[in-house]
Amino acid sequence: MKIGVIDYGMGNLFSVEQALKRLECEVVVSADPQELAATDALILPGVGAFPDAMKRLSETGLDRFVREQVDANKPLLGICLGMQLLFEESEEVTPTKGFGFFNGKVTRFTGETPTGEKYRVPHMGWNTLEFKSLPKWLEDQAFPESKYVYFVHSFYAVNINREQLVASADYFDTEVPGVVQAENVCGMQFHPEKSGEFGVFLLEQWLKGVGVLAC
C-alpha cells in the first residue's frame, strides 16, 4: 500500500519522506493528481505562510484534488502548516479561507499572557501532549512514557470543535491544539517526523490505522 505526500512547493518533504521510508512505507512524493490518486492515504505537509500555501494549492488545482479525495473517504494527514490549512480560515498576513474540514480559525500567539507576562513567539521546541480523546487508530495502544513532541509555529487554531480535539499542549496557559481528527481527516500541529520516539509512535499508529502499514 502507498502513502502520497502532496508536493505543492511549500513542504519539508525530505524529512517526511525519510520518516515514512524508515517505517517501511512505499512513498510517492508528487504534485501530479493522477499519481497521488493511486495512493491509499495522503499527507499534506507545509512550511511557510497560510495564504501563500492556499494560493499554490489553488494555482495547481491540488486544492480541488484534496477536497475530492477527502469526499471519496481517502485518509488525509496535515502536518504543521498542513494542519492549519485544514481549518476554516486564517488571519496570517491577510484573512484567507482554508479547507474547512475542521471548525476554527488560525490566529497568532499574542506573546503576552492575560496577566502581562511576555513569552516567546514562535512556540518552538519540545512540549508535552495531553490527550482529550482517542481516535480509533490510538485505541488500545500502549503509549510511550514520554509524550513530548517538537513544535515550530507562530499561529494556532482557536474556536475549535471540542469533539474534534484529540490532544493539546499548554504554552503559557494557551491551549494549543496538537492533534485533531474529523472522520478521515487528521491534523498534527507538531512535526511527528522530528519528534523522537513519541512522534514516530503517533505517525506509525496513524499509518496502521488507515491501513498503509500492516498491524
C-alpha positions as CSV (number, residue, x, y, z in Angstrom):
1,M,0.0,0.0,0.0
2,K,1.2,3.5,-0.8
3,I,1.2,6.8,1.0
4,G,1.2,10.0,-1.1
5,V,3.0,13.2,0.1
6,I,1.5,16.2,-1.7
7,D,4.2,18.4,-3.1
8,Y,2.8,22.0,-3.7
9,G,6.2,23.6,-3.2
10,M,5.9,24.6,0.5
11,G,6.6,21.5,2.5
12,N,9.6,20.0,4.2
13,L,9.2,16.9,2.1
14,F,12.6,15.2,2.6
15,S,12.2,14.7,6.4
16,V,8.6,13.5,6.0
17,E,9.6,11.1,3.1
18,Q,12.6,9.7,5.1
19,A,10.4,9.1,8.2
20,L,7.9,7.2,6.1
21,K,10.6,5.2,4.5
22,R,12.1,4.3,7.9
23,L,8.7,2.9,8.7
24,E,8.9,0.8,5.5
25,C,6.2,2.7,3.7
26,E,6.0,2.9,-0.1
27,V,6.1,6.6,-0.6
28,V,5.0,8.7,-3.5
29,V,6.1,12.4,-3.4
30,S,4.3,14.2,-6.2
31,A,2.3,17.2,-7.4
32,D,0.6,15.0,-10.0
33,P,-3.1,14.3,-9.0
34,Q,-3.1,11.1,-11.0
35,E,-0.1,9.7,-9.2
36,L,-1.4,10.9,-5.8
37,A,-4.9,9.4,-6.6
38,A,-3.3,6.0,-6.9
39,T,-2.2,6.0,-3.3
40,D,-4.1,4.7,-0.2
41,A,-3.7,7.8,2.0
42,L,-2.3,11.3,1.7
43,I,-0.1,13.6,3.7
44,L,-0.3,17.4,3.4
45,P,2.9,18.9,4.8
46,G,3.6,22.6,5.0
47,V,6.2,25.3,5.9
48,G,5.6,29.0,5.4
49,A,2.6,31.3,5.3
50,F,-1.0,30.2,5.1
51,P,-2.1,32.5,2.2
52,D,0.9,31.5,0.1
53,A,0.1,27.8,0.7
54,M,-3.6,28.2,-0.3
55,K,-2.6,30.2,-3.4
56,R,-0.1,27.5,-4.5
57,L,-2.7,24.8,-3.9
58,S,-5.3,26.7,-5.9
59,E,-2.9,27.5,-8.8
60,T,-2.0,23.8,-9.2
61,G,-5.6,22.5,-8.8
62,L,-4.4,20.5,-5.8
63,D,-7.0,22.2,-3.6
64,R,-9.8,20.7,-5.6
65,F,-8.0,17.4,-5.7
66,V,-7.7,17.3,-1.9
67,R,-11.4,18.0,-1.5
68,E,-12.3,15.3,-4.0
69,Q,-10.1,12.8,-2.2
70,V,-11.5,13.6,1.2
71,D,-15.0,13.4,-0.1
72,A,-14.1,10.0,-1.5
73,N,-13.1,9.0,2.1
74,K,-9.4,8.8,1.5
75,P,-7.4,9.4,4.7
76,L,-5.6,12.7,4.9
77,L,-3.0,13.9,7.5
78,G,-2.0,17.5,7.7
79,I,1.3,18.4,9.4
80,C,2.3,21.8,10.8
81,L,1.1,24.4,8.3
82,G,-0.6,21.5,6.5
83,M,-2.8,21.0,9.6
84,Q,-3.7,24.7,9.8
85,L,-4.8,24.7,6.2
86,L,-7.5,22.2,7.2
87,F,-9.3,24.8,9.3
88,E,-11.9,27.3,8.1
89,E,-9.7,30.4,7.9
90,S,-6.5,32.1,9.0
91,E,-5.6,35.7,9.8
92,E,-1.9,35.2,8.9
93,V,-0.8,38.1,6.7
94,T,-4.3,38.6,5.3
95,P,-7.6,36.8,6.0
96,T,-7.6,33.6,4.0
97,K,-10.1,30.7,3.7
98,G,-8.8,27.2,4.4
99,F,-10.3,23.8,3.5
100,G,-12.8,23.9,6.4
101,F,-12.5,20.2,7.3
102,F,-12.1,21.4,10.9
103,N,-14.1,24.1,12.7
104,G,-12.0,27.0,13.9
105,K,-9.7,29.9,12.9
106,V,-6.0,30.1,12.8
107,T,-4.6,33.1,14.8
108,R,-1.2,34.3,16.0
109,F,0.1,33.9,19.5
110,T,-0.2,37.2,21.3
111,G,3.2,36.9,23.0
112,E,1.6,38.1,26.3
113,T,-0.5,36.3,29.0
114,P,-3.6,37.9,30.4
115,T,-1.5,38.9,33.4
116,G,1.0,40.7,31.3
117,E,3.8,38.1,31.2
118,K,5.7,38.2,28.0
119,Y,6.5,34.9,26.2
120,R,8.4,34.0,23.1
121,V,6.8,33.7,19.7
122,P,7.1,31.3,17.8
123,H,6.2,28.4,20.0
124,M,9.4,26.5,19.3
125,G,10.8,23.4,21.0
126,W,9.6,20.4,22.9
127,N,6.2,20.3,24.6
128,T,4.1,17.5,26.0
129,L,0.7,16.4,24.7
130,E,-2.3,16.0,26.9
131,F,-4.9,13.7,25.3
132,K,-8.6,14.7,25.5
133,S,-9.9,11.8,23.4
134,L,-8.6,8.8,21.4
135,P,-9.4,8.2,17.7
136,K,-9.7,4.6,16.6
137,W,-6.1,4.5,15.5
138,L,-5.0,5.1,19.1
139,E,-7.4,3.0,20.9
140,D,-5.9,0.1,23.0
141,Q,-2.4,1.3,22.3
142,A,0.4,1.2,24.9
143,F,1.7,4.8,24.8
144,P,5.4,5.5,25.3
145,E,6.1,7.1,28.7
146,S,7.3,10.4,27.3
147,K,4.7,12.3,25.3
148,Y,7.0,15.1,24.2
149,V,6.8,16.4,20.6
150,Y,8.5,19.1,18.6
151,F,6.7,22.3,17.7
152,V,7.7,25.3,15.5
153,H,4.9,27.7,14.8
154,S,3.6,31.2,15.5
155,F,-0.1,30.5,14.7
156,Y,-2.5,28.1,16.2
157,A,-6.2,27.2,15.9
158,V,-8.9,28.7,18.1
159,N,-12.7,28.4,18.5
160,I,-12.4,24.8,17.5
161,N,-14.9,22.0,17.8
162,R,-14.0,20.2,21.1
163,E,-15.3,16.9,19.7
164,Q,-12.5,17.2,17.0
165,L,-9.7,17.7,19.6
166,V,-7.6,14.7,20.3
167,A,-4.6,16.3,22.1
168,S,-3.3,19.7,23.1
169,A,-0.2,21.3,24.5
170,D,-0.1,24.1,27.0
171,Y,2.0,27.2,26.1
172,F,1.9,29.9,28.7
173,D,-1.7,29.0,29.6
174,T,-2.7,28.9,25.9
175,E,-4.3,25.7,24.8
176,V,-2.6,24.7,21.6
177,P,-4.4,22.0,19.5
178,G,-1.8,19.4,18.8
179,V,-3.8,16.6,17.2
180,V,-7.3,16.9,15.6
181,Q,-9.4,14.3,13.9
182,A,-12.7,14.5,11.9
183,E,-13.7,11.3,10.2
184,N,-11.0,10.5,7.7
185,V,-9.0,13.8,8.2
186,C,-6.3,14.2,10.8
187,G,-4.0,17.1,11.7
188,M,-0.8,17.3,13.7
189,Q,0.5,20.8,14.6
190,F,3.9,19.5,15.6
191,H,6.4,17.6,13.4
192,P,5.9,13.9,14.1
193,E,8.9,13.1,11.9
194,K,11.2,15.2,14.1
195,S,9.6,14.3,17.5
196,G,11.6,11.4,18.6
197,E,10.0,8.2,19.9
198,F,6.6,9.6,20.5
199,G,6.3,11.4,17.2
200,V,7.3,8.2,15.4
201,F,4.8,6.3,17.5
202,L,1.9,8.6,16.5
203,L,2.9,8.6,12.9
204,E,3.2,4.8,12.8
205,Q,-0.2,4.3,14.6
206,W,-1.9,6.7,12.1
207,L,-0.4,4.7,9.2
208,K,-1.6,1.5,10.7
209,G,-5.0,2.9,11.4
210,V,-5.5,4.0,7.8
211,G,-4.2,0.6,6.5
212,V,-0.9,1.8,5.0
213,L,1.1,-0.3,7.4
214,A,0.3,-3.8,8.5
215,C,-0.9,-4.0,12.1
